[in-house]
């Protein structure tokens, strides 16, 4: 058995590792350390962001501010600038 935390063997503020690549999409494991932020970016395809552990705030250019706790998820629209901030060490899955 493997664990998501094993994918991020670094103390970098932000770490993203490909977890799964299928024929139609990918799943990326993201680690944000406490007070870490994933800078503004956008996706070209629809995506789903799932909080596996921790507490993260998602914000976007549409003035959405969504708090994500364990088990919470949101859909991310394509071509919308968004960013993340972690209040505590957190793990997320990004499914595209």
Long-range contacts (C-beta under 8 A, 24 or more apart in sequence): 4-29, 4-31, 4-52, 4-91, 5-31, 5-91, 7-31, 8-91, 13-37, 14-38, 16-94, 19-93, 25-95, 25-96, 26-95, 26-96, 27-93, 27-94, 27-95, 27-96, 28-93, 28-94, 28-96, 29-91, 29-92, 29-93, 30-91, 30-92, 30-93, 30-94, 31-89, 31-90, 31-91, 31-92, 32-56, 32-84, 32-85, 32-86, 32-89, 32-90, 32-92, 33-86, 33-89, 34-86, 34-87, 34-88, 34-89, 35-85, 35-86, 35-87, 36-85, 36-86, 37-83, 37-84, 37-85, 37-86, 38-83, 38-84, 38-85, 39-83, 40-81, 40-82, 40-83, 41-81, 41-82, 41-83, 42-78, 42-79, 42-80, 42-81, 42-82, 43-76, 43-78, 43-79, 43-96, 44-78, 44-79, 45-78, 45-96, 46-75, 46-76, 46-77, 46-78, 46-96, 47-75, 47-76, 47-78, 47-94, 47-95, 47-96, 48-73, 48-74, 48-75, 48-76, 48-94, 48-95, 48-96, 49-73, 49-74, 49-76, 49-92, 49-93, 49-94, 49-95, 50-92, 50-93, 50-94, 50-95, 51-90, 51-91, 51-92, 52-91, 52-92, 52-93, 53-89, 53-90, 53-91, 54-86, 54-87, 54-88, 54-89, 54-90, 54-91, 55-86, 55-87, 55-88, 55-90, 56-84, 56-85, 56-86, 56-87, 56-90, 56-92, 57-84, 57-85, 57-86, 57-87, 58-82, 58-83, 58-84, 59-83, 59-84, 59-85, 68-92
